[in-house]
Amino acid sequence: MRGSSSLRRREAPLKRVNPSGKTVWVARYTNSAGKRKSAGTFALNAAYALPERFDSFGAYFETWTIRHPRSERTNKTNEGRIGRVLDVEIEGRPLRDWPFPELRRRQMAALVDHMLRVEGRAQAGAVGIRNTISAMVEDAITDEVAEVNFAKGVKIRKRDPRIRKRPKKIRVWSFDQLREFAATGRPEMRAATERPEKHRQTGETLYFSRENYEPLLLVFALTNLRLGEVLALRRSQLDLETGLLHVTGNAHEGVIAEGDSDEKKHVREHPLAPSLVDELRPLPPRIDTPVLFPTPAGRVWRESNFHRDVWKAAQIASDMDVRPHECRHSWITHMRAEGIDPADLAQVSGHDVETATRHYTHSTGRSMEAMRAVIG
């Protein structure tokens, strides 16, 4: 059975330095006779090369996203999540200083306890950090740096009594309420709305700028688009004659990514209500940017700046604590209540039928009278 892999036992490669100073690795295996054989030498790809020492969790983390890259957005998210807990002390030692071989599930449980009890994180935030650590440890196992995924299997339950920050309940708003909310984006309304912070030097009251953000807010109110999808819209995607919006991507941190992501469908057509078409038609053209709703400087909005300069003003002026994602939930809920075909609803929302009808559909209370009528 010459060449059969069942008769070979692979071994870790050995590092060698040639007389020229070049570092190479010798691949080895043990054959069926118990003799060690060489499978040749190779140079390790510099982009994937491991540091000379991996004596700590923090040392591995420093180059993790370079050697095991995801998308730019995912890399940034992963770096931010783990970066927040590197200095958390576990059993008297910061997480960054723990040797990988010594980390066990007990240390992960201690980190979870710190996140929930001391930092007051919500369940979703703690789960995100745990999952990112687990993904990094899986890559460390591939690199033969770690042997055990100490984060895997550590539960963070929704009803954990240590959780103080509970998830906010999704509220369903009527279209009339959402139109009222969007109306606060008019210049005169914004100019009369006080900012929550005072002037740093003088302490005088500040007001929002006289920009017209009503059309932008109406897109949230009268469609089911996600925040990033609205901020990524270009004028070329708007077809007012057919009443369709061609969604092609998503924006994050001021950068537009075309196409679907790994987790969500962003490419689809969305119908526009006649009232929304009437509001969008008079939008003044801009030659400095193709973005449909740019910042005053013509750039793509960053989420934090959008919330600070646009959304917060509408919340204050309307005295309605509407959240952007609640507009999406409300739209789908009302469409479902009116008997819109679930398959069509799923296609327009960018989800499968089960998610569109289960996760995004909420009670509106419209059936109470019908229930009474059935009973008689």
C-alpha positions as CSV (number, residue, x, y, z in Angstrom):
1,M,0.0,0.0,0.0
2,R,2.6,2.4,-1.1
3,G,1.9,6.0,-0.5
4,S,-1.2,5.3,1.6
5,S,-1.8,8.1,4.0
6,S,-3.0,5.5,6.6
7,L,0.6,4.4,6.9
8,R,1.9,7.8,7.5
9,R,1.8,9.9,10.6
10,R,2.3,13.6,10.0
11,E,4.5,15.6,12.4
12,A,5.0,19.3,13.0
13,P,7.5,20.8,10.6
14,L,10.9,21.8,11.9
15,K,12.3,25.3,11.5
16,R,15.7,25.5,9.8
17,V,18.0,28.5,8.9
18,N,20.0,28.0,5.8
19,P,23.7,29.2,5.6
20,S,22.4,32.0,3.5
21,G,20.2,33.1,6.4
22,K,16.9,32.2,4.8
23,T,14.4,30.5,7.1
24,V,12.8,27.4,5.8
25,W,10.6,24.7,7.3
26,V,11.2,20.9,6.9
27,A,8.0,18.9,6.4
28,R,8.2,15.5,8.1
29,Y,6.3,12.3,8.5
30,T,6.8,8.9,10.1
31,N,6.2,5.9,7.9
32,S,4.8,2.5,8.7
33,A,8.2,1.2,9.7
34,G,8.6,3.9,12.3
35,K,11.2,5.8,10.4
36,R,11.1,9.5,10.1
37,K,11.1,10.9,6.5
38,S,11.4,14.3,5.0
39,A,8.6,15.5,2.7
40,G,10.7,18.5,1.5
41,T,11.3,22.0,2.6
42,F,9.2,25.1,2.1
43,A,9.2,28.8,3.0
44,L,6.3,30.1,5.1
45,N,4.3,32.8,3.5
46,A,5.3,36.1,5.1
47,A,1.7,37.3,5.3
48,Y,0.7,34.2,7.2
49,A,3.9,33.7,9.2
50,L,3.6,33.2,12.9
51,P,5.6,35.3,15.3
52,E,8.7,33.8,17.0
53,R,6.8,33.5,20.3
54,F,3.1,33.0,21.1
55,D,3.3,33.1,24.8
56,S,0.1,35.0,25.3
57,F,-3.5,35.5,24.2
58,G,-2.6,39.2,23.3
59,A,0.4,38.3,21.2
60,Y,-1.7,36.0,19.0
61,F,-4.5,38.6,18.7
62,E,-2.1,41.3,17.4
63,T,-1.8,39.5,14.0
64,W,-4.9,37.4,14.0
65,T,-7.0,39.5,11.5
66,I,-4.0,39.8,9.2
67,R,-3.3,36.0,8.9
68,H,-7.0,35.0,9.0
69,P,-8.7,37.9,7.3
70,R,-12.5,38.3,7.0
71,S,-14.2,41.2,5.3
72,E,-12.9,44.7,6.2
73,R,-16.1,45.3,8.3
74,T,-15.8,42.0,10.1
75,N,-12.1,42.5,10.8
76,K,-12.9,45.8,12.4
77,T,-15.7,44.4,14.4
78,N,-13.6,41.5,15.7
79,E,-10.7,43.7,16.6
80,G,-13.0,46.1,18.5
81,R,-14.7,43.3,20.4
82,I,-11.6,41.6,21.6
83,G,-9.8,44.8,22.2
84,R,-12.4,45.8,24.8
85,V,-11.6,42.8,27.0
86,L,-7.8,42.4,26.7
87,D,-7.2,44.3,29.9
88,V,-9.9,42.5,31.9
89,E,-8.2,40.8,34.9
90,I,-9.1,37.1,35.2
91,E,-7.8,35.5,38.4
92,G,-5.4,38.3,38.9
93,R,-4.0,38.4,35.4
94,P,-5.1,40.5,32.4
95,L,-6.5,38.4,29.6
96,R,-3.9,39.6,27.1
97,D,-1.1,38.1,29.3
98,W,-2.7,34.6,29.7
99,P,-0.7,31.8,27.9
100,F,-3.0,30.1,25.4
101,P,-2.3,26.6,26.7
102,E,-3.5,27.6,30.2
103,L,-6.8,29.1,29.1
104,R,-9.8,26.9,30.0
105,R,-13.5,27.3,30.1
106,R,-13.2,28.5,33.7
107,Q,-11.4,31.6,32.6
108,M,-14.0,32.3,29.9
109,A,-16.8,31.9,32.5
110,A,-15.0,34.5,34.6
111,L,-14.8,36.9,31.7
112,V,-18.5,36.5,31.0
113,D,-19.2,37.2,34.7
114,H,-17.1,40.4,34.5
115,M,-18.9,41.6,31.3
116,L,-22.3,41.0,32.8
117,R,-21.8,41.9,36.4
118,V,-19.1,44.6,36.3
119,E,-19.5,46.2,32.9
120,G,-23.2,45.8,32.7
121,R,-23.2,44.5,29.1
122,A,-26.4,43.4,27.4
123,Q,-26.7,39.7,26.5
124,A,-26.2,40.4,22.8
125,G,-23.0,42.3,23.4
126,A,-21.5,39.6,25.6
127,V,-22.5,36.9,23.2
128,G,-20.8,38.8,20.4
129,I,-17.5,39.0,22.3
130,R,-17.7,35.4,23.3
131,N,-18.3,34.3,19.7
132,T,-15.4,36.4,18.4
133,I,-13.0,34.9,20.9
134,S,-14.2,31.5,19.9
135,A,-13.5,32.2,16.3
136,M,-10.0,33.4,17.1
137,V,-9.3,30.3,19.2
138,E,-10.4,28.1,16.3
139,D,-7.9,29.8,14.1
140,A,-5.3,29.4,16.9
141,I,-6.0,25.7,17.0
142,T,-5.4,25.6,13.2
143,D,-2.1,27.3,13.7
144,E,-1.3,24.8,16.4
145,V,-1.0,27.6,19.0
146,A,-4.0,26.4,21.1
147,E,-5.4,23.0,21.7
148,V,-8.7,23.7,23.4
149,N,-11.4,26.2,22.4
150,F,-12.0,27.5,25.9
151,A,-14.8,29.8,24.8
152,K,-16.9,27.2,23.1
153,G,-19.9,26.0,25.2
154,V,-19.9,28.8,27.7
155,K,-23.6,29.8,27.9
156,I,-25.0,33.4,28.1
157,R,-28.7,33.0,28.6
158,K,-31.2,35.7,27.9
159,R,-32.7,35.5,31.4
160,D,-29.3,35.4,33.2
161,P,-30.0,37.3,36.5
162,R,-26.6,39.1,36.1
163,I,-27.8,40.9,33.0
164,R,-29.0,44.4,34.0
165,K,-29.2,45.8,30.5
166,R,-32.2,44.2,28.9
167,P,-32.9,44.3,25.1
168,K,-35.4,47.0,24.1
169,K,-38.8,45.8,23.0
170,I,-39.6,46.4,19.4
171,R,-42.6,48.8,19.0
172,V,-44.9,49.0,16.0
173,W,-45.7,52.5,14.8
174,S,-48.5,53.5,12.5
175,F,-47.6,55.2,9.2
176,D,-49.3,58.4,10.5
177,Q,-47.0,58.4,13.5
178,L,-44.0,57.8,11.3
179,R,-45.0,60.6,8.9
180,E,-45.3,62.9,12.0
181,F,-41.9,61.8,13.1
182,A,-40.4,62.5,9.6
183,A,-42.0,65.9,9.5
184,T,-39.7,67.1,12.2
185,G,-36.9,67.0,9.6
186,R,-38.1,70.2,8.0
187,P,-35.7,73.1,8.3
188,E,-38.0,75.3,10.4
189,M,-38.6,72.4,12.9
190,R,-34.9,71.6,13.2
191,A,-33.9,75.2,13.7
192,A,-36.3,75.4,16.7
193,T,-35.1,72.1,18.2
194,E,-32.6,72.4,21.0
195,R,-29.5,70.2,21.0
196,P,-29.1,68.0,24.1
197,E,-25.6,69.5,24.7
198,K,-24.8,73.1,25.5
199,H,-22.0,75.2,24.0
200,R,-18.7,74.1,25.6
201,Q,-17.3,77.5,26.3
202,T,-20.3,79.7,26.8
203,G,-22.9,77.2,28.0
204,E,-25.6,78.7,25.7
205,T,-28.3,76.7,24.1
206,L,-27.5,75.2,20.7
207,Y,-30.0,74.3,17.9
208,F,-29.9,71.9,15.0
209,S,-29.0,73.1,11.5
210,R,-31.6,74.2,9.0
211,E,-31.0,71.2,6.7
212,N,-34.1,69.6,5.1
213,Y,-34.0,66.0,6.2
214,E,-37.7,65.2,5.9
215,P,-37.3,63.2,2.6
216,L,-34.5,61.1,4.2
217,L,-36.6,60.4,7.3
218,L,-39.7,59.6,5.1
219,V,-37.7,56.8,3.4
220,F,-37.2,55.2,6.8
221,A,-40.9,55.8,7.7
222,L,-42.4,54.5,4.5
223,T,-40.1,51.6,3.4
224,N,-38.5,48.6,5.1
225,L,-34.9,49.5,4.3
226,R,-32.2,49.0,6.9
227,L,-30.1,52.0,8.1
228,G,-27.1,51.1,6.0
229,E,-29.2,50.5,2.9
230,V,-30.7,54.0,3.2
231,L,-27.4,55.7,3.7
232,A,-25.9,53.8,0.7
233,L,-28.6,54.9,-1.8
234,R,-27.5,56.6,-5.0
235,R,-29.7,58.8,-7.3
236,S,-29.3,56.2,-10.1
237,Q,-31.2,53.7,-7.9
238,L,-34.3,55.8,-7.7
239,D,-36.9,55.3,-10.4
240,L,-39.7,57.7,-9.8
241,E,-41.6,56.9,-13.0
242,T,-42.1,53.2,-12.1
243,G,-42.2,53.9,-8.4
244,L,-39.3,51.5,-7.6
245,L,-36.2,51.7,-5.5
246,H,-33.3,49.5,-6.6
247,V,-31.3,48.6,-3.5
248,T,-27.8,47.4,-4.4
249,G,-25.7,47.5,-1.2
250,N,-25.1,48.7,2.3
251,A,-23.1,51.5,4.0
252,H,-21.0,51.2,7.1
253,E,-18.7,53.8,8.7
254,G,-19.1,56.0,5.6
255,V,-18.1,53.2,3.1
256,I,-20.5,51.6,0.6
257,A,-20.3,47.9,0.0
258,E,-22.1,46.6,-3.1
259,G,-24.0,43.4,-3.2
260,D,-25.2,41.1,-0.5
261,S,-23.2,40.4,2.7
262,D,-22.6,37.0,4.2
263,E,-25.4,37.5,6.6
264,K,-28.0,39.7,4.8
265,K,-29.5,40.2,1.4
266,H,-29.2,43.8,0.3
267,V,-29.9,43.6,-3.5
268,R,-33.6,43.8,-4.3
269,E,-36.3,46.1,-5.6
270,H,-38.6,48.0,-3.2
271,P,-41.9,49.6,-4.2
272,L,-42.3,53.3,-3.3
273,A,-45.6,54.7,-2.1
274,P,-47.1,57.5,-4.3
275,S,-46.8,59.9,-1.3
276,L,-43.1,59.1,-1.0
277,V,-42.5,59.6,-4.7
278,D,-44.1,63.1,-4.4
279,E,-41.7,63.9,-1.6
280,L,-38.6,62.6,-3.4
281,R,-39.3,64.2,-6.8
282,P,-38.4,67.8,-5.9
283,L,-35.1,66.8,-4.3
284,P,-32.5,69.3,-5.7
285,P,-29.8,67.7,-7.8
286,R,-26.2,67.7,-6.6
287,I,-23.2,67.5,-9.0
288,D,-20.7,66.9,-6.2
289,T,-21.9,63.4,-5.2
290,P,-24.0,60.5,-6.6
291,V,-25.3,59.8,-3.1
292,L,-29.1,60.3,-2.7
293,F,-28.9,61.5,0.9
294,P,-25.3,62.8,1.5
295,T,-23.9,64.7,4.4
296,P,-23.8,68.5,4.0
297,A,-20.2,68.0,2.7
298,G,-21.4,65.4,0.1
299,R,-20.1,62.3,1.8
300,V,-21.7,59.1,2.9
301,W,-23.1,59.3,6.5
302,R,-21.3,57.5,9.3
303,E,-23.9,55.9,11.5
304,S,-22.8,57.8,14.6
305,N,-23.0,61.2,12.9
306,F,-26.3,60.3,11.3
307,H,-27.8,59.6,14.8
308,R,-26.3,62.7,16.3
309,D,-27.2,65.2,13.5
310,V,-30.4,63.8,12.0
311,W,-32.2,61.1,14.0
312,K,-31.7,62.6,17.5
313,A,-33.2,65.9,16.3
314,A,-36.3,64.1,15.1
315,Q,-36.7,62.2,18.4
316,I,-36.4,65.4,20.4
317,A,-38.7,67.4,18.2
318,S,-41.4,64.7,17.9
319,D,-41.1,63.5,21.5
320,M,-41.2,60.0,20.0
321,D,-38.4,57.5,20.8
322,V,-38.6,55.9,17.4
323,R,-35.6,53.7,16.5
324,P,-34.5,53.2,12.8
325,H,-35.0,49.4,12.9
326,E,-38.5,49.8,14.3
327,C,-39.6,51.5,11.0
328,R,-38.6,48.3,9.2
329,H,-40.5,46.1,11.7
330,S,-43.5,48.4,11.5
331,W,-43.6,48.3,7.7
332,I,-43.5,44.5,7.4
333,T,-46.0,44.1,10.3
334,H,-48.6,46.4,8.6
335,M,-48.1,44.7,5.2
336,R,-48.6,41.3,6.7
337,A,-51.7,42.5,8.5
338,E,-53.1,43.7,5.2
339,G,-52.7,40.2,3.7
340,I,-49.6,40.8,1.5
341,D,-48.3,37.6,0.1
342,P,-45.6,36.2,2.5
343,A,-43.3,35.3,-0.5
344,D,-43.5,38.8,-2.0
345,L,-43.0,40.3,1.5
346,A,-39.9,38.2,2.0
347,Q,-38.5,39.2,-1.4
348,V,-39.0,42.9,-0.7
349,S,-37.6,42.7,2.8
350,G,-34.5,40.8,1.9
351,H,-35.3,37.8,4.0
352,D,-36.6,34.3,3.7
353,V,-40.3,33.7,4.2
354,E,-39.9,32.3,7.7
355,T,-37.8,35.2,9.0
356,A,-40.0,37.9,7.4
357,T,-43.2,36.4,8.9
358,R,-41.8,35.3,12.3
359,H,-39.1,37.8,13.3
360,Y,-40.5,40.9,11.7
361,T,-44.3,40.4,12.3
362,H,-45.8,41.8,15.5
363,S,-49.4,42.1,16.8
364,T,-51.3,45.2,15.8
365,G,-54.5,44.5,17.8
366,R,-56.7,44.8,14.6
367,S,-58.3,41.4,15.0
368,M,-59.9,42.0,18.4
369,E,-63.3,42.9,17.0
370,A,-63.1,40.0,14.5
371,M,-62.4,37.6,17.3
372,R,-65.4,38.9,19.3
373,A,-67.6,38.5,16.2
374,V,-66.6,34.9,15.8
375,I,-67.6,34.1,19.3
376,G,-70.8,36.1,19.1
